[in-house]
């Protein structure tokens, strides 16, 4: 591993995307272009923004901007998980586990943003 792949938040968010893809396979077929697509895109956006921002880390301000986008996507996934649970597409235990993972990802990203802010 090298670069962004060494970041714990990248590793955790990448594993979380895989879990979201597997979980959303069970969503109803009529959700394929709506909730299924949206939660997958939001989940994938997190490690993608971390990786892209890491490539631009020579500018701490630019890296922070990409981390802020990743944080926004993490929040989006949390809302979509609420929706999937409330619509009965996922079980309570799946919801709790996924929510805890995305809460942790959000805290990790927030910590990185705070660290960068203190440097610039």
Phi and psi in degrees as GROMACS dihedral restraints (atoms count N, CA, C in turn):
[ dihedral_restraints ]
;  ai    aj    ak    al  type     phi  dphi    fc
    3     4     5     6     1  -154.8    20    10
    4     5     6     7     1   153.7    20    10
    6     7     8     9     1    66.9    20    10
    7     8     9    10     1  -134.1    20    10
    9    10    11    12     1   -59.0    20    10
   10    11    12    13     1   -28.0    20    10
   12    13    14    15     1   -66.9    20    10
   13    14    15    16     1   -16.1    20    10
   15    16    17    18     1   -81.3    20    10
   16    17    18    19     1   -15.5    20    10
   18    19    20    21     1   -73.6    20    10
   19    20    21    22     1   127.0    20    10
   21    22    23    24     1   -57.6    20    10
   22    23    24    25     1   -37.8    20    10
   24    25    26    27     1   -68.0    20    10
   25    26    27    28     1   -34.2    20    10
   27    28    29    30     1   -65.5    20    10
   28    29    30    31     1   -49.0    20    10
   30    31    32    33     1   -58.7    20    10
   31    32    33    34     1   -45.8    20    10
   33    34    35    36     1   -65.9    20    10
   34    35    36    37     1   -42.6    20    10
   36    37    38    39     1   -70.7    20    10
   37    38    39    40     1   -31.5    20    10
   39    40    41    42     1   -68.1    20    10
   40    41    42    43     1   -44.4    20    10
   42    43    44    45     1   -62.3    20    10
   43    44    45    46     1   -36.2    20    10
   45    46    47    48     1   -66.8    20    10
   46    47    48    49     1   -36.1    20    10
   48    49    50    51     1   -61.6    20    10
   49    50    51    52     1   -45.1    20    10
   51    52    53    54     1   -58.4    20    10
   52    53    54    55     1   -42.5    20    10
   54    55    56    57     1   -64.7    20    10
   55    56    57    58     1   -39.5    20    10
   57    58    59    60     1   -64.5    20    10
   58    59    60    61     1   -42.0    20    10
   60    61    62    63     1   -60.7    20    10
   61    62    63    64     1   -46.0    20    10
   63    64    65    66     1   -64.1    20    10
   64    65    66    67     1   -44.5    20    10
   66    67    68    69     1   -62.2    20    10
   67    68    69    70     1   -44.0    20    10
   69    70    71    72     1   -74.6    20    10
   70    71    72    73     1   -11.0    20    10
   72    73    74    75     1   -60.6    20    10
   73    74    75    76     1   -25.3    20    10
   75    76    77    78     1   -87.9    20    10
   76    77    78    79     1    -2.3    20    10
   78    79    80    81     1   -68.2    20    10
   79    80    81    82     1   154.1    20    10
   81    82    83    84     1   -59.3    20    10
   82    83    84    85     1   149.0    20    10
   84    85    86    87     1   -58.4    20    10
   85    86    87    88     1   -32.8    20    10
   87    88    89    90     1   -69.0    20    10
   88    89    90    91     1   -10.7    20    10
   90    91    92    93     1   -93.2    20    10
   91    92    93    94     1    -0.2    20    10
   93    94    95    96     1   -56.1    20    10
   94    95    96    97     1   -38.0    20    10
   96    97    98    99     1   -97.9    20    10
   97    98    99   100     1     2.4    20    10
   99   100   101   102     1  -120.0    20    10
  100   101   102   103     1   -99.7    20    10
  102   103   104   105     1   -59.5    20    10
  103   104   105   106     1   -44.3    20    10
  105   106   107   108     1   -59.6    20    10
  106   107   108   109     1   -50.2    20    10
  108   109   110   111     1   -63.3    20    10
  109   110   111   112     1   -43.0    20    10
  111   112   113   114     1   -66.1    20    10
  112   113   114   115     1   -44.8    20    10
  114   115   116   117     1   -68.8    20    10
  115   116   117   118     1   -35.5    20    10
  117   118   119   120     1   -66.4    20    10
  118   119   120   121     1   -44.1    20    10
  120   121   122   123     1   -64.4    20    10
  121   122   123   124     1   -42.7    20    10
  123   124   125   126     1   -65.3    20    10
  124   125   126   127     1   -42.7    20    10
  126   127   128   129     1   -65.1    20    10
  127   128   129   130     1   -42.7    20    10
  129   130   131   132     1   -68.0    20    10
  130   131   132   133     1   -29.4    20    10
  132   133   134   135     1   -61.9    20    10
  133   134   135   136     1   -28.2    20    10
  135   136   137   138     1   -65.8    20    10
  136   137   138   139     1   -60.7    20    10
  138   139   140   141     1   -65.6    20    10
  139   140   141   142     1   -29.7    20    10
  141   142   143   144     1   -63.7    20    10
  142   143   144   145     1   -44.7    20    10
  144   145   146   147     1   -67.9    20    10
  145   146   147   148     1   -35.6    20    10
  147   148   149   150     1   -63.4    20    10
  148   149   150   151     1   -46.3    20    10
  150   151   152   153     1   -64.0    20    10
  151   152   153   154     1   -45.2    20    10
  153   154   155   156     1   -66.7    20    10
  154   155   156   157     1   -42.1    20    10
  156   157   158   159     1   -64.5    20    10
  157   158   159   160     1   -37.4    20    10
  159   160   161   162     1   -61.6    20    10
  160   161   162   163     1   -37.3    20    10
  162   163   164   165     1   -65.4    20    10
  163   164   165   166     1   -22.3    20    10
  165   166   167   168     1  -108.3    20    10
  166   167   168   169     1    21.7    20    10
  168   169   170   171     1   -71.1    20    10
  169   170   171   172     1    -5.8    20    10
  171   172   173   174     1   -62.5    20    10
  172   173   174   175     1   -23.9    20    10
  174   175   176   177     1  -108.4    20    10
  175   176   177   178     1   104.6    20    10
  177   178   179   180     1   -59.8    20    10
  178   179   180   181     1   -34.5    20    10
  180   181   182   183     1   -62.8    20    10
  181   182   183   184     1   -41.7    20    10
  183   184   185   186     1   -67.7    20    10
  184   185   186   187     1   -42.4    20    10
  186   187   188   189     1   -61.1    20    10
  187   188   189   190     1   -42.9    20    10
  189   190   191   192     1   -60.1    20    10
  190   191   192   193     1   -40.4    20    10
  192   193   194   195     1   -61.0    20    10
  193   194   195   196     1   -43.2    20    10
  195   196   197   198     1   -68.8    20    10
  196   197   198   199     1   -35.8    20    10
  198   199   200   201     1   -65.5    20    10
  199   200   201   202     1   -37.2    20    10
  201   202   203   204     1   -64.5    20    10
  202   203   204   205     1   -37.2    20    10
  204   205   206   207     1   -66.4    20    10
  205   206   207   208     1   -40.2    20    10
  207   208   209   210     1   -62.5    20    10
  208   209   210   211     1   -40.1    20    10
  210   211   212   213     1   -63.7    20    10
  211   212   213   214     1   -42.5    20    10
  213   214   215   216     1   -60.4    20    10
  214   215   216   217     1   -41.0    20    10
  216   217   218   219     1   -67.0    20    10
  217   218   219   220     1   -36.5    20    10
  219   220   221   222     1   -63.6    20    10
  220   221   222   223     1   -42.2    20    10
  222   223   224   225     1   -63.5    20    10
  223   224   225   226     1   -39.2    20    10
  225   226   227   228     1   -61.5    20    10
  226   227   228   229     1   -44.2    20    10
  228   229   230   231     1   -60.0    20    10
  229   230   231   232     1   -40.7    20    10
  231   232   233   234     1   -59.9    20    10
  232   233   234   235     1   -42.7    20    10
  234   235   236   237     1   -65.4    20    10
  235   236   237   238     1   -42.6    20    10
  237   238   239   240     1   -66.7    20    10
  238   239   240   241     1   -32.1    20    10
  240   241   242   243     1   -65.3    20    10
  241   242   243   244     1   -41.9    20    10
  243   244   245   246     1   -56.6    20    10
  244   245   246   247     1   -47.0    20    10
  246   247   248   249     1   -62.4    20    10
  247   248   249   250     1   -46.3    20    10
  249   250   251   252     1   -60.6    20    10
  250   251   252   253     1   -39.7    20    10
  252   253   254   255     1   -67.1    20    10
  253   254   255   256     1   -48.1    20    10
  255   256   257   258     1   -66.2    20    10
  256   257   258   259     1   -26.3    20    10
  258   259   260   261     1   -84.7    20    10
  259   260   261   262     1    -5.1    20    10
  261   262   263   264     1    81.4    20    10
  262   263   264   265     1    19.2    20    10
  264   265   266   267     1   -84.3    20    10
  265   266   267   268     1   -23.2    20    10
  267   268   269   270     1  -130.6    20    10
  268   269   270   271     1   152.9    20    10
  270   271   272   273     1   -77.7    20    10
  271   272   273   274     1   159.6    20    10
  273   274   275   276     1   -56.6    20    10
  274   275   276   277     1   -42.7    20    10
  276   277   278   279     1   -66.1    20    10
  277   278   279   280     1   -37.8    20    10
  279   280   281   282     1   -63.3    20    10
  280   281   282   283     1   -44.1    20    10
  282   283   284   285     1   -60.2    20    10
  283   284   285   286     1   -48.0    20    10
  285   286   287   288     1   -61.6    20    10
  286   287   288   289     1   -47.4    20    10
  288   289   290   291     1   -61.1    20    10
  289   290   291   292     1   -48.2    20    10
  291   292   293   294     1   -65.2    20    10
  292   293   294   295     1   -41.0    20    10
  294   295   296   297     1   -62.4    20    10
  295   296   297   298     1   -41.0    20    10
  297   298   299   300     1   -63.2    20    10
  298   299   300   301     1   -40.8    20    10
  300   301   302   303     1   -63.1    20    10
  301   302   303   304     1   -46.9    20    10
  303   304   305   306     1   -71.2    20    10
  304   305   306   307     1   -29.3    20    10
  306   307   308   309     1   -63.9    20    10
  307   308   309   310     1   -42.4    20    10
  309   310   311   312     1   -66.3    20    10
  310   311   312   313     1   -42.4    20    10
  312   313   314   315     1   -59.2    20    10
  313   314   315   316     1   -44.3    20    10
  315   316   317   318     1   -61.8    20    10
  316   317   318   319     1   -42.0    20    10
  318   319   320   321     1   -64.2    20    10
  319   320   321   322     1   -40.4    20    10
  321   322   323   324     1   -63.7    20    10
  322   323   324   325     1   -45.2    20    10
  324   325   326   327     1   -64.3    20    10
  325   326   327   328     1   -44.0    20    10
  327   328   329   330     1   -59.0    20    10
  328   329   330   331     1   -40.0    20    10
  330   331   332   333     1   -63.5    20    10
  331   332   333   334     1   -40.2    20    10
  333   334   335   336     1   -65.8    20    10
  334   335   336   337     1   -41.6    20    10
  336   337   338   339     1   -61.9    20    10
  337   338   339   340     1   -45.0    20    10
  339   340   341   342     1   -60.7    20    10
  340   341   342   343     1   -42.0    20    10
  342   343   344   345     1   -62.5    20    10
  343   344   345   346     1   -43.4    20    10
  345   346   347   348     1   -65.6    20    10
  346   347   348   349     1   -42.4    20    10
  348   349   350   351     1   -57.6    20    10
  349   350   351   352     1   -36.4    20    10
  351   352   353   354     1   -73.1    20    10
  352   353   354   355     1   -16.4    20    10
  354   355   356   357     1   -93.6    20    10
  355   356   357   358     1   -19.1    20    10
